Amino acid sequence: MRKGFRILTIISGVVIGALLFMSFGNNTIKISRYQVTLEGLPKSLDGLRIVHISDLHGKEFGPHNKRLARAIERQNPDLILVSGDMIDSRGDDGSAFIHLLDQLKGLDPVYCSLGNHEQIVKELTGTERYNDFTQRIREAGAILLDNERVAINREGAIIAIYGFSAMLYQYTGYDTTAWEGAALEAWFIEEKIGLPREEELTLLLAHNPKYLVQYGQWGADLILAGHVHGGVVRLPFVGGVFSPDMTLFPEYDAGLYSRGTAKMHVSRGLGNSVIPVRIFNRPDLSVITLRVDS
């Protein structure tokens, strides 16, 4: 009897410990900090602080996302950039993101681009839901960039923020594209949003990170991406395990990457999607500080 009780106690402890671990790992925000040196960065932009978030997928951190908003405010950002999947395509109305925007009022505008879940809502589930969500974004004071550009003058230096909306078929893997030539190319980006201007700092919000080479060929200085959710499960010395396009151990899962003069930051994301759990992969709020190349 005692032995059975002891075994039950051990099993119960393991289960409770696992549940607490999962709750902590899926609901406790981790602040990730990066220094990014950019070639030709104007001195007036040295120290520019960017908060980058992605893949909220309708998740709330505290009532009306107050906890997430306060965490962002504490970073004292110059720019707040959101690289897509603010909504979840499976029945979510986007209120969690709107709550976050309402909580952030008073800070500089939030700049956001579309992810594949916004594209799914727009193209596959009816335009009324999409139009309602995007209207609420704008009413909350955010700047939504759907294949659009906005320019900011900061002490004489121009920061150009582009939001690129890829086609849904461009989210498939290199070995599973819908047809030959379906993968994204630099000319397609140019066709959608034009070419960047050499005298400007070019920030590109592009949800899918796997096209770093093409983003660099287009002319981006810094790319902000997400989509991969940090690989969902992160293993020491290995990194992320899963990618939404069914690629194991995706090349660009989280953190900083560089190809030529282009740099890319990939957010681990905040919420969950098809796989409703994160393991060794806490929700990510990234702070990127720009530095002059000396």
Short mmCIF file of the C-alpha atoms (twelve columns), coordinates in Angstrom:
data_MODEL
# 
_entry.id   MODEL 
# 
loop_
_atom_site.group_PDB 
_atom_site.id 
_atom_site.type_symbol 
_atom_site.label_atom_id 
_atom_site.label_alt_id 
_atom_site.label_comp_id 
_atom_site.label_asym_id 
_atom_site.label_seq_id 
_atom_site.Cartn_x 
_atom_site.Cartn_y 
_atom_site.Cartn_z 
_atom_site.pdbx_PDB_model_num 
ATOM 1   C CA . MET A 1   0.000   0.000  0.000   1 
ATOM 2   C CA . ARG A 2   2.778   2.397  0.950   1 
ATOM 3   C CA . LYS A 3   4.735   1.492  -2.180  1 
ATOM 4   C CA . GLY A 4   1.712   2.189  -4.371  1 
ATOM 5   C CA . PHE A 5   1.111   5.506  -2.618  1 
ATOM 6   C CA . ARG A 6   4.765   6.451  -3.081  1 
ATOM 7   C CA . ILE A 7   4.625   5.657  -6.801  1 
ATOM 8   C CA . LEU A 8   1.402   7.676  -7.171  1 
ATOM 9   C CA . THR A 9   3.026   10.599 -5.341  1 
ATOM 10  C CA . ILE A 10  6.045   10.492 -7.632  1 
ATOM 11  C CA . ILE A 11  3.893   10.326 -10.764 1 
ATOM 12  C CA . SER A 12  1.726   13.195 -9.508  1 
ATOM 13  C CA . GLY A 13  4.835   15.275 -8.771  1 
ATOM 14  C CA . VAL A 14  6.244   14.624 -12.227 1 
ATOM 15  C CA . VAL A 15  2.945   15.558 -13.892 1 
ATOM 16  C CA . ILE A 16  2.557   18.737 -11.830 1 
ATOM 17  C CA . GLY A 17  6.190   19.683 -12.488 1 
ATOM 18  C CA . ALA A 18  5.739   19.132 -16.221 1 
ATOM 19  C CA . LEU A 19  2.579   21.263 -16.266 1 
ATOM 20  C CA . LEU A 20  4.299   24.079 -14.365 1 
ATOM 21  C CA . PHE A 21  7.282   23.869 -16.707 1 
ATOM 22  C CA . MET A 22  5.024   24.049 -19.774 1 
ATOM 23  C CA . SER A 23  3.028   26.943 -18.332 1 
ATOM 24  C CA . PHE A 24  6.174   28.910 -17.548 1 
ATOM 25  C CA . GLY A 25  7.728   28.151 -20.922 1 
ATOM 26  C CA . ASN A 26  4.650   29.192 -22.870 1 
ATOM 27  C CA . ASN A 27  3.529   32.249 -20.904 1 
ATOM 28  C CA . THR A 28  6.669   33.955 -19.586 1 
ATOM 29  C CA . ILE A 29  8.150   36.495 -21.981 1 
ATOM 30  C CA . LYS A 30  11.890  36.396 -22.579 1 
ATOM 31  C CA . ILE A 31  13.658  39.641 -23.550 1 
ATOM 32  C CA . SER A 32  16.283  38.950 -26.227 1 
ATOM 33  C CA . ARG A 33  18.846  41.708 -26.883 1 
ATOM 34  C CA . TYR A 34  20.938  42.198 -30.007 1 
ATOM 35  C CA . GLN A 35  23.493  44.690 -31.296 1 
ATOM 36  C CA . VAL A 36  23.386  45.034 -35.087 1 
ATOM 37  C CA . THR A 37  26.151  46.861 -36.948 1 
ATOM 38  C CA . LEU A 38  25.060  48.141 -40.348 1 
ATOM 39  C CA . GLU A 39  27.365  49.321 -43.088 1 
ATOM 40  C CA . GLY A 40  26.836  53.010 -43.862 1 
ATOM 41  C CA . LEU A 41  24.501  53.640 -40.927 1 
ATOM 42  C CA . PRO A 42  24.253  57.419 -40.333 1 
ATOM 43  C CA . LYS A 43  25.738  58.517 -37.015 1 
ATOM 44  C CA . SER A 44  22.404  60.047 -36.013 1 
ATOM 45  C CA . LEU A 45  20.920  56.518 -36.027 1 
ATOM 46  C CA . ASP A 46  23.641  55.004 -33.860 1 
ATOM 47  C CA . GLY A 47  21.889  53.537 -30.826 1 
ATOM 48  C CA . LEU A 48  18.453  53.399 -32.469 1 
ATOM 49  C CA . ARG A 49  16.430  50.905 -30.450 1 
ATOM 50  C CA . ILE A 50  13.932  48.643 -32.207 1 
ATOM 51  C CA . VAL A 51  11.463  46.351 -30.477 1 
ATOM 52  C CA . HIS A 52  10.571  43.492 -32.800 1 
ATOM 53  C CA . ILE A 53  7.720   41.075 -32.145 1 
ATOM 54  C CA . SER A 54  6.004   38.531 -34.348 1 
ATOM 55  C CA . ASP A 55  3.458   35.704 -34.427 1 
ATOM 56  C CA . LEU A 56  1.127   36.758 -31.627 1 
ATOM 57  C CA . HIS A 57  -1.574  34.468 -33.067 1 
ATOM 58  C CA . GLY A 58  -4.262  35.875 -30.783 1 
ATOM 59  C CA . LYS A 59  -2.371  35.198 -27.535 1 
ATOM 60  C CA . GLU A 60  -2.926  37.406 -24.490 1 
ATOM 61  C CA . PHE A 61  -0.270  38.096 -21.858 1 
ATOM 62  C CA . GLY A 62  -2.324  39.395 -18.979 1 
ATOM 63  C CA . PRO A 63  -5.748  41.055 -19.306 1 
ATOM 64  C CA . HIS A 64  -5.934  42.927 -22.615 1 
ATOM 65  C CA . ASN A 65  -2.233  42.158 -23.164 1 
ATOM 66  C CA . LYS A 66  -1.163  44.597 -20.456 1 
ATOM 67  C CA . ARG A 67  1.812   42.484 -19.414 1 
ATOM 68  C CA . LEU A 68  3.193   42.391 -22.961 1 
ATOM 69  C CA . ALA A 69  2.596   46.132 -23.428 1 
ATOM 70  C CA . ARG A 70  4.392   46.999 -20.193 1 
ATOM 71  C CA . ALA A 71  7.329   44.789 -21.205 1 
ATOM 72  C CA . ILE A 72  7.574   46.672 -24.509 1 
ATOM 73  C CA . GLU A 73  7.341   50.069 -22.820 1 
ATOM 74  C CA . ARG A 74  10.164  49.205 -20.419 1 
ATOM 75  C CA . GLN A 75  12.532  48.791 -23.390 1 
ATOM 76  C CA . ASN A 76  12.091  52.481 -24.284 1 
ATOM 77  C CA . PRO A 77  11.898  51.736 -28.030 1 
ATOM 78  C CA . ASP A 78  12.395  54.209 -30.870 1 
ATOM 79  C CA . LEU A 79  10.513  51.881 -33.223 1 
ATOM 80  C CA . ILE A 80  8.053   49.043 -32.621 1 
ATOM 81  C CA . LEU A 81  7.949   46.618 -35.552 1 
ATOM 82  C CA . VAL A 82  5.623   43.627 -35.976 1 
ATOM 83  C CA . SER A 83  6.451   41.133 -38.722 1 
ATOM 84  C CA . GLY A 84  3.117   39.424 -39.242 1 
ATOM 85  C CA . ASP A 85  0.730   36.741 -37.941 1 
ATOM 86  C CA . MET A 86  -0.935  39.120 -35.542 1 
ATOM 87  C CA . ILE A 87  -4.130  37.126 -36.031 1 
ATOM 88  C CA . ASP A 88  -4.693  33.375 -36.148 1 
ATOM 89  C CA . SER A 89  -6.606  32.214 -39.193 1 
ATOM 90  C CA . ARG A 90  -8.560  29.572 -37.249 1 
ATOM 91  C CA . GLY A 91  -11.452 31.627 -35.884 1 
ATOM 92  C CA . ASP A 92  -9.513  34.410 -34.152 1 
ATOM 93  C CA . ASP A 93  -10.866 37.936 -34.715 1 
ATOM 94  C CA . GLY A 94  -7.575  39.692 -33.894 1 
ATOM 95  C CA . SER A 95  -8.764  41.303 -30.644 1 
ATOM 96  C CA . ALA A 96  -5.609  40.293 -28.751 1 
ATOM 97  C CA . PHE A 97  -3.481  42.383 -31.103 1 
ATOM 98  C CA . ILE A 98  -5.913  45.298 -30.995 1 
ATOM 99  C CA . HIS A 99  -5.784  45.171 -27.179 1 
ATOM 100 C CA . LEU A 100 -1.995  45.375 -27.371 1 
ATOM 101 C CA . LEU A 101 -2.177  48.416 -29.663 1 
ATOM 102 C CA . ASP A 102 -4.633  50.104 -27.304 1 
ATOM 103 C CA . GLN A 103 -2.247  49.491 -24.403 1 
ATOM 104 C CA . LEU A 104 0.668   50.963 -26.387 1 
ATOM 105 C CA . LYS A 105 -1.026  54.246 -27.258 1 
ATOM 106 C CA . GLY A 106 1.262   57.144 -26.427 1 
ATOM 107 C CA . LEU A 107 4.372   55.434 -27.753 1 
ATOM 108 C CA . ASP A 108 5.572   55.918 -31.325 1 
ATOM 109 C CA . PRO A 109 3.321   54.270 -33.937 1 
ATOM 110 C CA . VAL A 110 3.522   50.517 -34.297 1 
ATOM 111 C CA . TYR A 111 4.507   49.417 -37.815 1 
ATOM 112 C CA . CYS A 112 3.272   46.005 -38.917 1 
ATOM 113 C CA . SER A 113 3.186   43.794 -41.981 1 
ATOM 114 C CA . LEU A 114 1.165   40.771 -43.031 1 
ATOM 115 C CA . GLY A 115 2.028   37.157 -42.315 1 
ATOM 116 C CA . ASN A 116 0.649   34.030 -43.890 1 
ATOM 117 C CA . HIS A 117 -2.255  33.893 -41.413 1 
ATOM 118 C CA . GLU A 118 -3.442  37.368 -42.442 1 
ATOM 119 C CA . GLN A 119 -3.075  36.239 -46.049 1 
ATOM 120 C CA . ILE A 120 -5.146  33.118 -45.352 1 
ATOM 121 C CA . VAL A 121 -7.892  35.225 -43.772 1 
ATOM 122 C CA . LYS A 122 -7.747  37.677 -46.689 1 
ATOM 123 C CA . GLU A 123 -7.717  35.139 -49.505 1 
ATOM 124 C CA . LEU A 124 -9.410  32.009 -48.196 1 
ATOM 125 C CA . THR A 125 -11.902 32.853 -45.436 1 
ATOM 126 C CA . GLY A 126 -13.605 35.955 -46.818 1 
ATOM 127 C CA . THR A 127 -12.635 39.600 -47.030 1 
ATOM 128 C CA . GLU A 128 -15.118 40.896 -44.423 1 
ATOM 129 C CA . ARG A 129 -13.158 39.444 -41.506 1 
ATOM 130 C CA . TYR A 130 -9.869  40.678 -42.958 1 
ATOM 131 C CA . ASN A 131 -11.190 44.171 -43.683 1 
ATOM 132 C CA . ASP A 132 -12.648 44.452 -40.182 1 
ATOM 133 C CA . PHE A 133 -9.324  43.463 -38.596 1 
ATOM 134 C CA . THR A 134 -7.195  45.809 -40.701 1 
ATOM 135 C CA . GLN A 135 -9.611  48.684 -40.105 1 
ATOM 136 C CA . ARG A 136 -9.332  48.118 -36.352 1 
ATOM 137 C CA . ILE A 137 -5.525  48.148 -36.646 1 
ATOM 138 C CA . ARG A 138 -5.582  51.550 -38.299 1 
ATOM 139 C CA . GLU A 139 -8.194  52.927 -35.886 1 
ATOM 140 C CA . ALA A 140 -5.875  51.888 -33.038 1 
ATOM 141 C CA . GLY A 141 -3.161  54.097 -34.526 1 
ATOM 142 C CA . ALA A 142 -0.836  51.485 -36.038 1 
ATOM 143 C CA . ILE A 143 0.657   51.672 -39.523 1 
ATOM 144 C CA . LEU A 144 -0.169  48.565 -41.573 1 
ATOM 145 C CA . LEU A 145 2.189   48.064 -44.522 1 
ATOM 146 C CA . ASP A 146 0.731   45.729 -47.134 1 
ATOM 147 C CA . ASN A 147 3.316   45.976 -49.915 1 
ATOM 148 C CA . GLU A 148 3.791   49.583 -48.859 1 
ATOM 149 C CA . ARG A 149 6.538   51.933 -47.681 1 
ATOM 150 C CA . VAL A 150 6.676   54.628 -45.037 1 
ATOM 151 C CA . ALA A 151 9.572   57.027 -44.432 1 
ATOM 152 C CA . ILE A 152 10.660  58.559 -41.125 1 
ATOM 153 C CA . ASN A 153 13.044  61.498 -40.789 1 
ATOM 154 C CA . ARG A 154 15.257  61.182 -37.719 1 
ATOM 155 C CA . GLU A 155 17.724  64.046 -37.304 1 
ATOM 156 C CA . GLY A 156 18.173  64.318 -41.055 1 
ATOM 157 C CA . ALA A 157 18.497  60.578 -41.680 1 
ATOM 158 C CA . ILE A 158 15.696  58.783 -43.500 1 
ATOM 159 C CA . ILE A 159 14.458  55.424 -42.232 1 
ATOM 160 C CA . ALA A 160 12.348  53.642 -44.848 1 
ATOM 161 C CA . ILE A 161 10.155  50.822 -43.517 1 
ATOM 162 C CA . TYR A 162 8.747   48.428 -46.111 1 
ATOM 163 C CA . GLY A 163 6.111   45.797 -45.462 1 
ATOM 164 C CA . PHE A 164 6.298   42.946 -47.967 1 
ATOM 165 C CA . SER A 165 3.352   40.556 -48.338 1 
ATOM 166 C CA . ALA A 166 4.438   37.264 -49.893 1 
ATOM 167 C CA . MET A 167 2.004   35.065 -51.763 1 
ATOM 168 C CA . LEU A 168 0.772   32.015 -49.882 1 
ATOM 169 C CA . TYR A 169 2.426   29.619 -52.340 1 
ATOM 170 C CA . GLN A 170 5.773   31.237 -51.519 1 
ATOM 171 C CA . TYR A 171 5.557   29.826 -47.989 1 
ATOM 172 C CA . THR A 172 6.015   26.255 -49.172 1 
ATOM 173 C CA . GLY A 173 9.402   24.587 -48.832 1 
ATOM 174 C CA . TYR A 174 12.041  24.663 -51.557 1 
ATOM 175 C CA . ASP A 175 11.376  20.979 -52.236 1 
ATOM 176 C CA . THR A 176 7.602   21.297 -52.027 1 
ATOM 177 C CA . THR A 177 6.840   24.438 -54.053 1 
ATOM 178 C CA . ALA A 178 3.562   24.363 -55.932 1 
ATOM 179 C CA . TRP A 179 5.342   24.543 -59.300 1 
ATOM 180 C CA . GLU A 180 8.789   25.197 -60.698 1 
ATOM 181 C CA . GLY A 181 9.643   28.839 -60.163 1 
ATOM 182 C CA . ALA A 182 7.140   29.315 -57.327 1 
ATOM 183 C CA . ALA A 183 9.861   30.279 -54.826 1 
ATOM 184 C CA . LEU A 184 10.296  33.990 -54.147 1 
ATOM 185 C CA . GLU A 185 12.823  35.950 -56.239 1 
ATOM 186 C CA . ALA A 186 14.158  39.496 -55.835 1 
ATOM 187 C CA . TRP A 187 12.391  40.703 -58.985 1 
ATOM 188 C CA . PHE A 188 9.036   39.753 -57.437 1 
ATOM 189 C CA . ILE A 189 9.754   41.913 -54.370 1 
ATOM 190 C CA . GLU A 190 10.725  44.822 -56.630 1 
ATOM 191 C CA . GLU A 191 7.517   44.353 -58.606 1 
ATOM 192 C CA . LYS A 192 5.449   44.598 -55.424 1 
ATOM 193 C CA . ILE A 193 7.200   47.408 -53.500 1 
ATOM 194 C CA . GLY A 194 9.705   49.008 -55.867 1 
ATOM 195 C CA . LEU A 195 13.417  49.394 -55.160 1 
ATOM 196 C CA . PRO A 196 14.941  50.890 -51.996 1 
ATOM 197 C CA . ARG A 197 16.818  54.189 -52.146 1 
ATOM 198 C CA . GLU A 198 20.550  54.122 -51.515 1 
ATOM 199 C CA . GLU A 199 20.542  57.166 -49.230 1 
ATOM 200 C CA . GLU A 200 17.982  55.632 -46.842 1 
ATOM 201 C CA . LEU A 201 18.195  53.023 -44.108 1 
ATOM 202 C CA . THR A 202 15.973  50.245 -45.468 1 
ATOM 203 C CA . LEU A 203 14.087  48.100 -42.970 1 
ATOM 204 C CA . LEU A 204 12.081  45.278 -44.518 1 
ATOM 205 C CA . LEU A 205 9.257   43.562 -42.650 1 
ATOM 206 C CA . ALA A 206 8.999   40.171 -44.368 1 
ATOM 207 C CA . HIS A 207 7.322   37.395 -42.430 1 
ATOM 208 C CA . ASN A 208 9.065   34.384 -43.987 1 
ATOM 209 C CA . PRO A 209 12.801  34.260 -43.161 1 
ATOM 210 C CA . LYS A 210 13.834  31.568 -45.624 1 
ATOM 211 C CA . TYR A 211 14.353  34.138 -48.408 1 
ATOM 212 C CA . LEU A 212 17.211  36.054 -46.774 1 
ATOM 213 C CA . VAL A 213 19.342  35.877 -49.929 1 
ATOM 214 C CA . GLN A 214 16.542  37.315 -52.064 1 
ATOM 215 C CA . TYR A 215 15.788  40.081 -49.553 1 
ATOM 216 C CA . GLY A 216 19.463  41.045 -49.644 1 
ATOM 217 C CA . GLN A 217 19.498  40.997 -53.447 1 
ATOM 218 C CA . TRP A 218 16.507  43.337 -53.403 1 
ATOM 219 C CA . GLY A 219 18.472  45.784 -51.257 1 
ATOM 220 C CA . ALA A 220 17.332  45.476 -47.642 1 
ATOM 221 C CA . ASP A 221 19.727  46.640 -44.926 1 
ATOM 222 C CA . LEU A 222 17.883  44.902 -42.084 1 
ATOM 223 C CA . ILE A 223 15.131  42.319 -42.460 1 
ATOM 224 C CA . LEU A 224 12.665  41.594 -39.623 1 
ATOM 225 C CA . ALA A 225 11.029  38.176 -39.906 1 
ATOM 226 C CA . GLY A 226 9.273   35.497 -37.853 1 
ATOM 227 C CA . HIS A 227 7.033   32.625 -39.005 1 
ATOM 228 C CA . VAL A 228 9.172   29.729 -37.726 1 
ATOM 229 C CA . HIS A 229 8.251   30.184 -34.023 1 
ATOM 230 C CA . GLY A 230 11.853  29.523 -33.084 1 
ATOM 231 C CA . GLY A 231 11.467  25.978 -34.377 1 
ATOM 232 C CA . VAL A 232 8.752   25.277 -31.734 1 
ATOM 233 C CA . VAL A 233 11.085  22.916 -29.843 1 
ATOM 234 C CA . ARG A 234 14.622  24.193 -29.259 1 
ATOM 235 C CA . LEU A 235 17.472  21.816 -28.496 1 
ATOM 236 C CA . PRO A 236 20.815  22.861 -26.987 1 
ATOM 237 C CA . PHE A 237 23.561  23.316 -29.606 1 
ATOM 238 C CA . VAL A 238 21.043  22.433 -32.340 1 
ATOM 239 C CA . GLY A 239 18.377  25.128 -32.359 1 
ATOM 240 C CA . GLY A 240 14.814  24.863 -33.645 1 
ATOM 241 C CA . VAL A 241 13.408  21.522 -34.748 1 
ATOM 242 C CA . PHE A 242 10.288  22.300 -36.788 1 
ATOM 243 C CA . SER A 243 9.333   24.739 -39.531 1 
ATOM 244 C CA . PRO A 244 5.768   25.492 -40.715 1 
ATOM 245 C CA . ASP A 245 6.687   24.300 -44.233 1 
ATOM 246 C CA . MET A 246 7.468   20.840 -42.782 1 
ATOM 247 C CA . THR A 247 11.226  21.333 -42.936 1 
ATOM 248 C CA . LEU A 248 13.145  19.835 -40.040 1 
ATOM 249 C CA . PHE A 249 15.871  21.962 -38.452 1 
ATOM 250 C CA . PRO A 250 15.126  25.120 -40.511 1 
ATOM 251 C CA . GLU A 251 18.149  27.166 -41.563 1 
ATOM 252 C CA . TYR A 252 16.789  30.450 -40.169 1 
ATOM 253 C CA . ASP A 253 14.937  29.701 -36.943 1 
ATOM 254 C CA . ALA A 254 15.785  32.513 -34.493 1 
ATOM 255 C CA . GLY A 255 18.257  35.324 -33.874 1 
ATOM 256 C CA . LEU A 256 20.614  37.172 -36.213 1 
ATOM 257 C CA . TYR A 257 21.805  36.160 -39.670 1 
ATOM 258 C CA . SER A 258 23.925  37.869 -42.306 1 
ATOM 259 C CA . ARG A 259 24.388  37.526 -46.061 1 
ATOM 260 C CA . GLY A 260 26.656  40.139 -47.612 1 
ATOM 261 C CA . THR A 261 25.678  43.551 -46.271 1 
ATOM 262 C CA . ALA A 262 22.124  42.437 -45.407 1 
ATOM 263 C CA . LYS A 263 21.303  41.480 -41.823 1 
ATOM 264 C CA . MET A 264 18.185  39.633 -40.699 1 
ATOM 265 C CA . HIS A 265 16.596  39.191 -37.306 1 
ATOM 266 C CA . VAL A 266 14.181  36.290 -36.862 1 
ATOM 267 C CA . SER A 267 11.810  36.509 -33.904 1 
ATOM 268 C CA . ARG A 268 10.923  33.318 -32.048 1 
ATOM 269 C CA . GLY A 269 7.383   34.685 -31.869 1 
ATOM 270 C CA . LEU A 270 4.965   35.077 -28.997 1 
ATOM 271 C CA . GLY A 271 2.066   32.719 -29.631 1 
ATOM 272 C CA . ASN A 272 1.384   29.270 -31.045 1 
ATOM 273 C CA . SER A 273 -0.256  28.021 -34.186 1 
ATOM 274 C CA . VAL A 274 -0.599  24.498 -35.577 1 
ATOM 275 C CA . ILE A 275 1.619   23.033 -32.838 1 
ATOM 276 C CA . PRO A 276 0.016   24.490 -29.678 1 
ATOM 277 C CA . VAL A 277 3.082   24.347 -27.429 1 
ATOM 278 C CA . ARG A 278 6.618   25.695 -27.093 1 
ATOM 279 C CA . ILE A 279 9.427   23.683 -25.491 1 
ATOM 280 C CA . PHE A 280 12.650  25.355 -24.288 1 
ATOM 281 C CA . ASN A 281 11.413  28.270 -26.379 1 
ATOM 282 C CA . ARG A 282 9.796   31.031 -24.335 1 
ATOM 283 C CA . PRO A 283 7.735   33.775 -26.036 1 
ATOM 284 C CA . ASP A 284 10.114  36.310 -27.541 1 
ATOM 285 C CA . LEU A 285 10.316  40.087 -27.244 1 
ATOM 286 C CA . SER A 286 13.457  41.181 -29.098 1 
ATOM 287 C CA . VAL A 287 15.300  44.479 -28.643 1 
ATOM 288 C CA . ILE A 288 17.655  45.399 -31.489 1 
ATOM 289 C CA . THR A 289 20.109  48.278 -31.084 1 
ATOM 290 C CA . LEU A 290 21.651  49.622 -34.288 1 
ATOM 291 C CA . ARG A 291 25.333  50.534 -34.306 1 
ATOM 292 C CA . VAL A 292 27.545  52.413 -36.772 1 
ATOM 293 C CA . ASP A 293 30.080  50.254 -38.588 1 
ATOM 294 C CA . SER A 294 33.425  51.554 -37.300 1 
# 
